[in-house]
Amino acid sequence: MQTISVTQSVAMIPDGASLMIGGFMAVGTPERTINELVRQRKRNLTVIANDTASPGHGIGKLITAELVRKVIVSHIGLNPETQRQMMAGKLEAELVPQGTLIERIRAGGHGLGGVLTQTGIGTSVEEGKQRVEVNGTAYLLEMALRADFALVQAFLADYLGNLGYALTARNFNPVMAMAGETVIAGADNIVPVGVLAPDHVGTPAPVVDYLILNS
Amino acid sequence: MGPQEIIARRIAKELAPGMLVNLGIGIPTQVANYVPKGMHVFFQSENGLIGTGAPPEEGMAHPTLTDAGGSPVTALPGASTFDSAISFGLIRGGHLDLTVLGGLQVDQQGRLANWTIPGKMVPGMGGAMDLVTGAKRVIVAMQHAAKGSPKIRKKCSLPITSLRPVDLVVTEMAVIDFDEGHAFLREIAPGVSVDQVVDATEAELRVPDHVPEMAL
């Protein structure tokens, strides 16, 4: 684990990269990393996240800056700009049921090839997917997801990279931290090693590659 | 009493002590206002909270304590928070007793369409498909008709949310349930006649000899 400035962290991300970005309607999203992605104009990004937030917030800033080529998300309804770019053919949107999305990410981070779920059977979500029958029940095979980078935000981090989360800012963050080739974490507060109680660690240090300093 | 209050008050009668309940946005959210006094119910926000309370007083909001729409909420004593994998494990895994969702259309067999109007409104399904597929009980809260056009129809013209039929539809006019592919009129709202409900419904509605008035 290395500590790093936000500028250095974003400089590692090439144009065209796939990014998992934590947060739910911008709650628990690494806002400073987003701002720096906009400032450095990283383009053609694929964003895997719960939603695209709203204009001016979290992932909404990447959308407004037209830096995103494709999103894999469960919801874009509160960001009219995402819908506009999608209708105009500028942005590809793969819409995934929220519970399926989190399980695909979990599978990616946990060494599984995919998951079987009843969600989406008989709806437009089933198109192009394989049905698998187990003990007489039909499931959809949903493939695992990984990304080049996981950009996560914690409430507390220590200098080893242990992460602890707060309330509803947890959401996709700990699951995504397992599924990025490179994991870059931001934290609201960085504390000395030993301050975070083992039971309060949501993401263990060895998973985190870089911790963004707050100064 | 307005249409939304009728719907919310009637659905609140379906609550029982200790239930884990997920309320969608819109009319469903108002069900929380009519929980019987003294009854403890767990409300889930699918962004990772059980024990969701009312919006905070001014100045008391915290940026990390929000509902599924991103608005500030409170956490009641005994609340718990968890990541999205657990949140949807609760929903799909048989732990969620009841979900209440809004609806665009419901077909005669009870199948719900509530997530998209192709070409017009493509918001994404969010958690709706998991909720309708996985909750133990699904109740739809919606107005009986939209601009004079019936929402309870023989077939949905909009893409469905799940193959799984909903358990109950509550509108400002009626309570309807479904059994083996048929829709049954179970209750009528005060001041509404059976004929008025049948006229406002496109689906074939089976009407028992006696249809009681909704208790509100």
Chai-1 contact restraints between the chains, C-beta under 6 A:
chainA,res_idxA,chainB,res_idxB,connection_type,confidence,min_distance_angstrom,max_distance_angstrom,comment,restraint_id
A,F24,B,N47,contact,1.0,0.0,6.0,A-B,restraint_1
A,M25,B,G70,contact,1.0,0.0,6.0,A-B,restraint_2
A,V27,B,T66,contact,1.0,0.0,6.0,A-B,restraint_3
A,S74,B,G124,contact,1.0,0.0,6.0,A-B,restraint_4
A,S74,B,G126,contact,1.0,0.0,6.0,A-B,restraint_5
A,H75,B,G124,contact,1.0,0.0,6.0,A-B,restraint_6
A,H75,B,G126,contact,1.0,0.0,6.0,A-B,restraint_7
A,I76,B,G124,contact,1.0,0.0,6.0,A-B,restraint_8
A,G77,B,P123,contact,1.0,0.0,6.0,A-B,restraint_9
A,L95,B,G124,contact,1.0,0.0,6.0,A-B,restraint_10
A,P97,B,M125,contact,1.0,0.0,6.0,A-B,restraint_11
A,P97,B,M129,contact,1.0,0.0,6.0,A-B,restraint_12
A,P97,B,D130,contact,1.0,0.0,6.0,A-B,restraint_13
A,Q98,B,G126,contact,1.0,0.0,6.0,A-B,restraint_14
A,Q98,B,G127,contact,1.0,0.0,6.0,A-B,restraint_15
A,G99,B,F88,contact,1.0,0.0,6.0,A-B,restraint_16
A,G99,B,R92,contact,1.0,0.0,6.0,A-B,restraint_17
A,G99,B,D130,contact,1.0,0.0,6.0,A-B,restraint_18
A,I102,B,S84,contact,1.0,0.0,6.0,A-B,restraint_19
A,I102,B,A85,contact,1.0,0.0,6.0,A-B,restraint_20
A,I102,B,F88,contact,1.0,0.0,6.0,A-B,restraint_21
A,R106,B,A85,contact,1.0,0.0,6.0,A-B,restraint_22
A,Q118,B,T133,contact,1.0,0.0,6.0,A-B,restraint_23
A,T119,B,M129,contact,1.0,0.0,6.0,A-B,restraint_24
A,T119,B,D130,contact,1.0,0.0,6.0,A-B,restraint_25
A,T119,B,T133,contact,1.0,0.0,6.0,A-B,restraint_26
A,G120,B,M129,contact,1.0,0.0,6.0,A-B,restraint_27
A,I121,B,L163,contact,1.0,0.0,6.0,A-B,restraint_28
A,G122,B,L163,contact,1.0,0.0,6.0,A-B,restraint_29
A,T123,B,I160,contact,1.0,0.0,6.0,A-B,restraint_30
A,S124,B,P159,contact,1.0,0.0,6.0,A-B,restraint_31
A,A166,B,T64,contact,1.0,0.0,6.0,A-B,restraint_32
A,L167,B,T64,contact,1.0,0.0,6.0,A-B,restraint_33
A,L167,B,L65,contact,1.0,0.0,6.0,A-B,restraint_34
A,L167,B,T81,contact,1.0,0.0,6.0,A-B,restraint_35
A,T168,B,N47,contact,1.0,0.0,6.0,A-B,restraint_36
A,T168,B,G48,contact,1.0,0.0,6.0,A-B,restraint_37
A,T168,B,L49,contact,1.0,0.0,6.0,A-B,restraint_38
A,T168,B,L65,contact,1.0,0.0,6.0,A-B,restraint_39
A,T168,B,T66,contact,1.0,0.0,6.0,A-B,restraint_40
A,A169,B,T64,contact,1.0,0.0,6.0,A-B,restraint_41
A,R170,B,G48,contact,1.0,0.0,6.0,A-B,restraint_42
A,R170,B,D83,contact,1.0,0.0,6.0,A-B,restraint_43
A,N171,B,N47,contact,1.0,0.0,6.0,A-B,restraint_44
A,N171,B,G48,contact,1.0,0.0,6.0,A-B,restraint_45
A,N171,B,S84,contact,1.0,0.0,6.0,A-B,restraint_46
A,F172,B,S84,contact,1.0,0.0,6.0,A-B,restraint_47
A,P174,B,D83,contact,1.0,0.0,6.0,A-B,restraint_48
A,V175,B,D83,contact,1.0,0.0,6.0,A-B,restraint_49
A,V175,B,A85,contact,1.0,0.0,6.0,A-B,restraint_50
